[in-house]
Amino acid sequence: MKSERDGINPAAKPSGTGCVECSAVGGWWLHLRRCVECGHVGCCDASPNQHASKHNAATGHPIITSFEPGERWFYDYRTGEFFAGPKLHAPHSHPLDQPVPGPAEAVPSNWQTLLHE
């Protein structure tokens, strides 16, 4: 199915419930973002490792959406614009019982001092 914007694949499933790269190395994140072309879940730009933006830079996949409960915005890296996008393959967020920041066992006690502005 082709969306009205290039870079959106409504059938792409999320890669998991947390940041793929942070999970692989025992890291942590503040908020999660989902690539709407391939489903990659990465951490936001305020997170220490900024994996969602790094995924965009490495792949050229241009659009993300929030992977946080209750948030339904899309962002296009090409234009710097937020917009309302199409319905995507579920799930639309990480589990409600997953803490923010997360995962709980990996978040350092001084996490607030480690965030990017």
HELIX and SHEET records of a PDB file:
HELIX    1   1 VAL A   20  VAL A   25  1                                   6    
HELIX    2   2 HIS A   51  THR A   59  1                                   9    
HELIX    3   3 ALA A  104  ALA A  106  5                                   3    
HELIX    4   4 TRP A  111  LEU A  114  5                                   4    
SHEET    1   A 5 VAL A  41  CYS A  43  0                                        
SHEET    2   A 5 LEU A  32  CYS A  35 -1                                        
SHEET    3   A 5 ILE A  63  SER A  66 -1                                        
SHEET    4   A 5 PHE A  74  ASP A  76 -1                                        
SHEET    5   A 5 GLU A  81  PHE A  83 -1                                        
END                                                                             
